[in-house]
Amino acid sequence: MLKKEKVPKGYVPILIGKEKEKERVLVHTKLLKHPCFLVLLELAVQEFGYDQKGILQIPCEVEQFMLVSAALKKGNS
């Protein structure tokens, strides 16, 4: 079971992964508007629909997500 931690202001917790490989990450709300991230959100809609309960889940390999996330953060700095 994933432990609950306080989420800093301006961040959203997201559960990344497929099948058993899941990782909880914190994503800054500014990244949610980026076109690359919108594609990931669309994947979540296709997989889980709009009625997800609890933490947002994105069906993406953790390693791929980390690469995309790092590139987006680097581009925003």
Secondary structure, DSSP 8 states (H G I E B T S, - for coil): --------TTEEEEEEEETTEEEEEEEEGGGGGSHHHHHHHHHHHHHH-S---SSEEE-S-HHHHHHHHHHHHHHH-
